[in-house]
């Protein structure tokens, strides 16, 4: 506040400037200025500049005192995404995860002593890029079960410490949302929803044993991945995925393709390694698919990995049906056997 007072008896003019600034704190600051002079033209001119100077100083002081507080840091999850254009329609996204476990020995053994072992259950790096409006590429590498028992002195011996290729495919958008076609080492599997289980968000600690949903793991594929061609898409609340694949060479399969059933079926998977008795190639093609109708919220099909638990962020209930077809030779001459594994699945979450 500024007060002007003229004393006519003394022929002088007084200016009082009183500033009160309260800045939401318990201390108020007061500034008081007093100027008096005889009212000559020169003094009046000086007086005006003095008032302007004082007001400018006060304005600067007040602005400096009310500087806004630094915003609170946001710790919520944000996807690790690198935008390749201004709109963000072209991008590269990275997903990196490690699952560290601590595991005891079997304490059910009589007179066992407690031992705790720490190890990396999974260590993965996944990146996918929407390089244009129609093309997507994906690469996924990692390892499983790196323990003190399979560590290597220099990290270059044995399978334990070695990263390997999980997924590597390219995808072309034919009809937006409705039809995408891709090829490569892929995870677009049939038979059940959890044949495409994500390892980031299990409902339980891990996929239950035996690997019922990873039905072909290590027998016809490399860690649940086949080389082949797939098609997938969404039509409203309905989505689908179909794949035509080539199987793993049985010589490299777990148990070299032998029967792993609790009761012998009399069948040995020899796939692409051997023709049938008529000399016709058999087992070189696997056809699989999965179809689902979402009664409540829809699930994403951008990537194949199916969520174990949404932790309340989605309300999901769907009906799905899938199949897996493997052609194998039968023991009887001139009879070809088509092994079919159909399933109807109800998925409440």
C-alpha positions in Angstrom: 0.0 0.0 0.0 1.3 3.5 -0.8 0.2 6.6 1.1 0.8 10.2 -0.1 0.7 13.0 2.4 1.4 16.6 1.9 2.3 18.9 4.8 1.3 22.4 3.6 2.7 24.1 6.7 6.2 22.7 6.1 5.9 22.8 2.4 7.0 19.2 2.2 5.6 15.9 0.7 5.8 12.5 2.5 5.4 9.2 0.7 4.9 6.1 2.8 5.2 2.6 1.1 3.9 -0.2 3.2 4.3 -3.8 1.9 2.8 -6.8 3.6 3.4 -10.2 2.1 2.0 -13.4 3.6 3.3 -16.5 1.8 1.3 -19.3 3.5 3.8 -19.5 6.3 3.8 -18.3 9.9 6.2 -15.3 9.3 4.9 -12.1 7.7 7.3 -9.6 6.2 7.0 -5.9 6.4 8.8 -3.2 4.5 8.5 0.5 5.2 9.9 3.3 3.2 9.8 7.1 4.1 10.7 9.8 1.7 10.2 13.5 2.2 11.4 16.6 0.2 10.4 19.9 -0.9 8.1 19.9 -3.9 10.4 21.2 -6.6 10.2 20.0 -10.2 13.5 18.2 -9.9 12.4 16.5 -6.7 9.1 15.5 -8.1 10.9 13.9 -11.1 13.2 12.0 -8.8 10.3 11.1 -6.7 8.4 9.3 -9.5 11.5 7.2 -10.4 12.0 6.3 -6.8 8.4 5.0 -6.6 8.8 3.0 -9.8 12.1 1.6 -8.5 10.7 0.6 -5.2 7.6 -1.1 -6.7 9.8 -3.0 -9.2 12.0 -4.3 -6.3 9.0 -5.3 -4.3 7.5 -7.1 -7.3 10.7 -9.0 -7.9 11.0 -9.9 -4.2 7.4 -11.3 -4.1 7.8 -13.3 -7.3 11.0 -14.9 -5.9 9.2 -15.9 -2.7 6.2 -17.6 -4.3 8.1 -19.9 -6.7 6.0 -23.1 -7.3 7.0 -26.2 -5.5 8.6 -29.0 -7.5 6.0 -31.5 -8.7 5.8 -34.8 -7.0 7.6 -37.6 -8.9 5.4 -40.1 -10.6 6.3 -43.7 -9.8 3.5 -45.4 -11.6 4.3 -47.9 -14.3 4.9 -46.5 -17.8 5.8 -48.8 -20.8 9.4 -48.5 -21.9 8.6 -47.1 -25.4 10.7 -45.3 -28.0 8.6 -43.3 -30.4 9.8 -43.3 -34.0 7.5 -40.5 -35.2 5.6 -37.5 -33.7 2.3 -39.3 -33.4 3.7 -42.4 -31.8 2.1 -44.7 -34.4 5.6 -46.0 -35.1 7.5 -47.2 -32.0 9.8 -49.7 -30.4 8.7 -51.1 -27.0 11.0 -53.0 -24.6 10.0 -55.4 -21.9 12.7 -56.6 -19.5 12.1 -59.0 -16.6 14.0 -61.2 -14.1 12.3 -63.6 -11.7 14.6 -64.4 -8.8 13.7 -67.3 -6.5 14.9 -68.7 -3.2 14.3 -72.4 -2.9 14.9 -74.8 0.0 15.9 -78.5 -0.3 13.2 -81.2 0.2 12.5 -80.8 3.9 10.2 -83.9 3.7 13.2 -86.1 3.6 13.9 -87.5 7.1 16.7 -85.8 9.0 17.2 -83.2 6.2 19.1 -80.0 7.0 17.7 -76.7 5.8 19.5 -75.4 2.7 18.4 -72.3 0.7 19.5 -71.8 -2.9 18.9 -68.6 -4.8 18.7 -68.6 -8.6 17.2 -66.9 -11.6 14.1 -68.7 -12.6 13.8 -66.6 -15.7 15.7 -63.7 -17.3 14.3 -62.3 -20.5 14.5 -59.4 -22.9 11.6 -58.8 -25.4 11.4 -56.0 -28.0 8.8 -55.4 -30.7 8.6 -52.6 -33.2 5.7 -51.2 -35.2 7.9 -50.1 -38.0 5.1 -49.0 -40.3 1.3 -49.0 -40.2 1.3 -52.6 -41.4 4.5 -54.2 -40.3 5.5 -55.4 -36.8 8.6 -57.3 -35.9 9.3 -59.0 -32.5 12.4 -60.6 -30.9 12.5 -62.3 -27.5 15.6 -63.8 -26.0 16.4 -65.1 -22.5 17.2 -68.1 -20.3 15.5 -70.2 -17.7 16.7 -71.7 -14.4 20.2 -70.3 -14.0 21.4 -71.9 -10.7 24.6 -72.2 -8.8 24.7 -75.8 -10.1 24.8 -74.8 -13.8 26.8 -71.6 -13.6 30.0 -71.7 -15.7 33.4 -70.3 -14.8 33.5 -68.0 -17.8 29.8 -68.1 -18.8 30.6 -69.7 -22.1 30.2 -73.4 -21.4 27.1 -75.5 -21.1 23.5 -74.5 -21.6 22.8 -73.0 -18.2 24.2 -69.4 -18.6 23.4 -69.1 -22.3 20.6 -66.9 -23.7 18.7 -68.5 -26.5 16.1 -67.3 -29.0 12.5 -67.7 -27.7 10.5 -65.8 -30.4 11.4 -64.1 -33.7 8.6 -63.3 -36.0 7.3 -60.7 -38.5 3.7 -59.7 -38.9 1.7 -58.0 -41.7 -1.7 -56.3 -41.1 -4.1 -57.4 -43.9 -7.4 -56.1 -42.4 -7.1 -53.9 -39.3 -8.1 -55.8 -36.2 -9.7 -58.6 -38.2 -6.7 -60.3 -40.0 -3.0 -60.4 -39.4 -0.6 -62.9 -40.9 2.9 -63.6 -39.6 5.8 -66.0 -39.9 8.8 -67.1 -38.0 9.6 -68.8 -34.6 6.3 -67.9 -32.9 4.1 -68.5 -29.9 0.7 -68.3 -31.5 -0.5 -71.7 -30.3 -3.7 -73.7 -30.3 -5.5 -76.2 -28.1 -5.9 -74.0 -24.9 -5.8 -70.4 -23.8 -2.8 -71.0 -21.5 -0.9 -72.7 -24.2 0.1 -69.1 -24.8 0.7 -68.4 -21.1 2.7 -65.2 -20.3 5.4 -65.7 -17.7 5.0 -62.2 -16.3 1.7 -62.6 -14.4 1.0 -66.2 -13.4 -2.1 -66.8 -11.4 0.1 -69.0 -9.2 3.8 -68.8 -8.6 4.6 -70.6 -11.8 2.9 -72.7 -14.5 1.6 -75.9 -12.7 3.3 -79.2 -13.3 3.0 -81.2 -15.4 2.9 -78.6 -18.2 -0.6 -79.5 -19.3 -1.1 -76.3 -21.3 2.4 -76.3 -22.8 1.3 -79.6 -24.4 4.1 -79.9 -27.0 7.0 -78.3 -25.1 10.3 -79.9 -26.1 8.6 -82.7 -28.1 7.6 -81.0 -31.3 8.8 -77.4 -30.6 11.6 -75.4 -29.0 10.4 -74.3 -25.6 6.7 -74.1 -26.8 7.6 -72.3 -30.0 7.2 -73.6 -33.5 8.5 -72.4 -36.9 5.5 -71.7 -39.1 2.9 -69.3 -40.4 0.0 -68.0 -38.4 -3.1 -65.9 -38.8 -5.0 -64.1 -36.0 -7.5 -61.4 -35.5 -10.6 -60.0 -33.7 -14.2 -59.6 -34.8 -16.0 -57.8 -32.1 -15.8 -59.9 -28.9 -14.6 -62.9 -30.9 -10.9 -63.6 -31.5 -9.0 -66.4 -33.2 -5.5 -67.7 -33.9 -4.5 -70.5 -36.4 -1.0 -71.8 -37.2 0.5 -74.2 -39.7 3.9 -75.2 -38.3 6.9 -77.5 -38.9 7.9 -79.6 -35.9 11.2 -80.0 -34.2 13.5 -82.8 -35.5 12.7 -85.7 -33.2 16.4 -86.4 -32.7 16.6 -83.1 -30.8 13.4 -83.6 -28.9 13.1 -84.5 -25.2 13.7 -88.2 -25.0 14.3 -88.3 -28.8 10.5 -88.4 -29.3 9.7 -91.4 -27.1 6.4 -92.0 -25.5 6.2 -90.0 -22.2 2.7 -91.2 -21.2 2.1 -93.0 -17.8 0.8 -95.9 -19.8 2.4 -96.8 -23.1 0.4 -95.8 -26.2 2.6 -97.8 -28.5 3.4 -94.6 -30.4 6.7 -93.0 -30.9 6.9 -89.5 -32.4 9.3 -89.6 -35.3 7.8 -86.6 -37.1 9.8 -85.3 -40.0 12.7 -87.7 -39.5 11.1 -90.8 -41.1 8.6 -91.5 -43.9 5.7 -93.9 -43.4 5.9 -97.5 -44.7 4.7 -96.2 -48.1 7.5 -93.7 -48.3 5.3 -90.7 -47.8 6.5 -87.9 -45.5 4.5 -87.7 -42.3 4.6 -85.5 -39.3 6.2 -82.6 -41.1 3.1 -80.4 -40.5 1.3 -79.4 -37.4 -2.0 -77.5 -37.5 -3.3 -75.8 -34.4 -5.8 -73.2 -33.5 -7.7 -71.5 -30.8 -11.1 -69.6 -30.9 -12.6 -67.5 -28.1 -15.6 -65.4 -27.4 -15.2 -62.8 -24.6 -18.5 -62.4 -22.7 -17.1 -59.5 -20.6 -14.0 -57.4 -21.3 -11.9 -58.4 -24.3 -8.4 -59.5 -24.0 -5.6 -58.1 -26.2 -4.3 -60.0 -29.2 -1.5 -57.6 -30.1 0.9 -60.2 -28.6 0.1 -63.9 -28.0 1.0 -63.9 -24.3 -2.1 -64.6 -22.2 -2.4 -63.0 -18.8 -2.6 -65.2 -15.7 -4.3 -62.6 -13.5 -5.3 -59.0 -14.2 -5.4 -58.3 -10.5 -8.8 -56.6 -10.8 -7.9 -54.3 -13.7 -10.2 -56.3 -16.1 -13.4 -58.2 -15.8 -12.8 -61.3 -18.0 -15.0 -64.2 -18.8 -14.8 -66.1 -22.0 -15.5 -69.4 -23.8 -12.8 -70.9 -25.9 -12.1 -74.0 -28.0 -8.9 -75.2 -29.5 -7.3 -78.1 -31.4 -3.9 -79.6 -32.3 -3.4 -81.8 -35.3 -0.2 -83.9 -35.8 0.0 -86.5 -38.6 2.0 -89.6 -37.7 2.4 -93.0 -39.3 0.6 -95.9 -37.8 2.1 -99.4 -37.4 -0.2 -101.0 -39.9 0.7 -100.7 -43.5 -1.3 -98.3 -45.7 -3.1 -96.8 -42.7 -2.3 -93.2 -41.9 -3.2 -91.9 -38.4 -4.3 -88.4 -37.7 -3.7 -87.7 -34.0 -6.2 -85.0 -32.9 -6.4 -83.4 -29.5 -9.5 -81.2 -29.3 -10.6 -79.4 -26.1 -13.4 -77.1 -25.0 -12.3 -74.7 -22.4 -14.3 -72.5 -20.0 -12.3 -69.5 -18.7 -13.6 -67.7 -15.6 -11.4 -64.9 -14.1 
